[in-house]
Amino acid sequence: MPVYPIWGALAPEQAHDIFLTAQETQKKLYKTGLETLSKYMGQRPNRVLEMPKTERHAAWAKLLAHPQLEPLGFNFLCHWLIEKQSPLLIAWLDALGVPHDGKGVVENFPPAPSKEKLAAALEVILAKWDAKTVSIYLRTFNEIDGVAWADLDALIAADPRLAL
């Protein structure tokens, strides 16, 4: 389940927060985004930087909603999740019994858990976080190398709370 559709479903404020997080904490990612997305906007990076941030970030979110920019969009989402949604990541991994570094980062993922374990873990995080953030996280999580759990894709697709 690719992550590029997430960008089309984000509220402008949420997309802005994702980009601001990268600008403040991962300047290299933000610069890569600026250089790449400026080309798609048909403008020079300096000209794009002159735009108000909210306008710039809204344009970027629209561009990242296209499949050809999937890797860049994935990187922005991953960075935001690790920086801003760490408690969610930790709760998900703990509910699944997946060892992590205490910040929600996993070195090696185990084989896919059972459908029942995934469903139970989903209920744990939905009880504490809004469904849209959970949906963004689970869709992004399942695109990480070494994950791609088919039962998780099916669970996301079947649960109306996780619809974008």
C-alpha positions as CSV (number, residue, x, y, z in Angstrom):
1,M,0.0,0.0,0.0
2,P,1.9,3.1,-1.2
3,V,2.1,6.3,0.9
4,Y,1.6,8.9,-1.9
5,P,-2.2,8.9,-1.5
6,I,-1.7,10.1,2.1
7,W,-0.4,13.4,0.8
8,G,-3.7,14.1,-1.0
9,A,-5.7,13.4,2.1
10,L,-3.7,15.5,4.5
11,A,-5.2,18.7,5.9
12,P,-3.0,21.7,4.9
13,E,-2.0,22.3,8.5
14,Q,-0.8,18.7,8.9
15,A,1.2,18.8,5.8
16,H,2.7,22.1,6.9
17,D,3.6,20.5,10.3
18,I,5.4,17.6,8.5
19,F,7.5,20.0,6.4
20,L,8.2,22.3,9.3
21,T,9.4,19.4,11.3
22,A,11.9,18.5,8.5
23,Q,13.0,22.1,8.1
24,E,13.7,22.4,11.8
25,T,15.2,19.0,12.6
26,Q,16.5,17.5,9.3
27,K,17.8,20.3,7.1
28,K,19.3,17.9,4.5
29,L,15.9,16.2,3.9
30,Y,14.2,19.7,3.6
31,K,16.9,20.8,1.2
32,T,16.5,17.7,-0.9
33,G,12.7,18.3,-0.9
34,L,13.3,21.9,-2.0
35,E,15.6,21.0,-4.8
36,T,13.4,18.1,-6.1
37,L,10.1,19.8,-5.7
38,S,11.2,23.1,-7.2
39,K,11.9,21.3,-10.4
40,Y,8.4,20.0,-10.5
41,M,7.1,23.5,-9.8
42,G,9.1,24.8,-12.7
43,Q,10.9,27.3,-10.4
44,R,14.3,27.9,-9.0
45,P,14.8,26.8,-5.3
46,N,15.4,30.5,-4.3
47,R,12.2,31.5,-5.8
48,V,10.3,28.8,-4.0
49,L,11.9,29.8,-0.7
50,E,10.4,33.3,-1.3
51,M,6.9,31.9,-1.2
52,P,5.1,32.0,2.2
53,K,5.8,28.6,3.9
54,T,2.1,27.7,4.1
55,E,1.7,28.2,0.3
56,R,5.0,26.4,-0.4
57,H,4.1,23.5,1.7
58,A,0.6,23.2,0.3
59,A,2.1,23.0,-3.2
60,W,4.6,20.4,-2.0
61,A,1.9,18.2,-0.5
62,K,0.0,18.3,-3.9
63,L,3.2,17.2,-5.7
64,L,3.9,14.4,-3.2
65,A,0.5,13.0,-4.0
66,H,1.9,11.6,-7.2
67,P,3.5,8.1,-7.5
68,Q,6.7,9.3,-9.0
69,L,7.6,11.2,-5.8
70,E,6.8,8.2,-3.5
71,P,10.4,7.9,-2.0
72,L,10.6,11.6,-1.1
73,G,7.1,11.6,0.4
74,F,7.9,8.4,2.4
75,N,11.0,10.0,3.8
76,F,9.1,13.2,4.9
77,L,6.5,11.0,6.6
78,C,9.0,8.7,8.3
79,H,10.9,11.7,9.7
80,W,7.7,13.4,11.0
81,L,6.5,10.2,12.6
82,I,9.8,9.6,14.4
83,E,10.2,13.2,15.5
84,K,6.6,14.0,16.4
85,Q,4.7,10.7,16.8
86,S,7.2,8.6,18.8
87,P,4.7,7.6,21.6
88,L,2.4,6.2,18.9
89,L,5.3,4.2,17.3
90,I,6.3,2.9,20.7
91,A,2.8,1.9,21.7
92,W,2.3,0.0,18.4
93,L,5.6,-1.9,18.6
94,D,5.0,-2.7,22.3
95,A,1.5,-4.0,21.6
96,L,3.0,-6.3,19.0
97,G,5.9,-7.3,21.2
98,V,8.5,-6.0,18.7
99,P,11.8,-4.9,20.3
100,H,12.9,-1.4,19.6
101,D,15.3,1.3,20.7
102,G,12.9,3.1,23.1
103,K,12.1,5.7,20.4
104,G,10.2,3.4,18.0
105,V,13.1,2.5,15.8
106,V,13.5,-1.2,14.9
107,E,16.7,-2.8,13.6
108,N,15.2,-6.0,12.3
109,F,11.5,-6.7,12.0
110,P,10.2,-10.1,13.0
111,P,7.9,-12.1,10.7
112,A,4.4,-10.8,10.4
113,P,2.3,-11.2,13.5
114,S,-1.1,-12.9,13.4
115,K,-4.2,-11.1,12.2
116,E,-5.5,-11.3,15.7
117,K,-2.4,-9.7,17.2
118,L,-2.4,-6.9,14.6
119,A,-6.1,-6.2,15.3
120,A,-5.5,-6.1,19.0
121,A,-2.6,-3.7,18.6
122,L,-4.7,-1.5,16.3
123,E,-7.3,-1.2,19.0
124,V,-4.6,-0.2,21.6
125,I,-3.4,2.7,19.5
126,L,-6.8,3.8,18.2
127,A,-7.9,4.2,21.9
128,K,-5.2,6.8,22.4
129,W,-4.6,8.5,19.0
130,D,-6.9,9.9,16.3
131,A,-7.7,7.5,13.5
132,K,-6.1,9.7,10.7
133,T,-2.7,9.8,12.5
134,V,-2.9,6.1,13.1
135,S,-3.8,5.5,9.4
136,I,-0.8,7.6,8.3
137,Y,1.5,5.7,10.6
138,L,0.3,2.2,9.7
139,R,0.4,2.9,6.0
140,T,3.9,4.3,6.3
141,F,5.0,1.6,8.7
142,N,4.0,-1.1,6.3
143,E,6.2,0.4,3.5
144,I,9.4,0.1,5.6
145,D,11.9,-2.4,4.2
146,G,11.4,-5.7,6.0
147,V,7.8,-5.2,7.0
148,A,5.1,-5.3,4.2
149,W,2.8,-7.4,6.2
150,A,-0.1,-8.5,4.0
151,D,-2.5,-8.9,6.9
152,L,-1.8,-5.3,8.0
153,D,-2.6,-4.0,4.5
154,A,-5.9,-6.0,4.7
155,L,-6.7,-4.7,8.1
156,I,-6.1,-1.1,7.0
157,A,-8.2,-1.6,3.9
158,A,-11.1,-3.2,5.8
159,D,-11.3,-0.8,8.7
160,P,-13.4,2.3,7.8
161,R,-11.8,4.2,10.7
162,L,-8.5,4.1,8.7
163,A,-9.9,5.4,5.4
164,L,-8.1,8.4,4.1
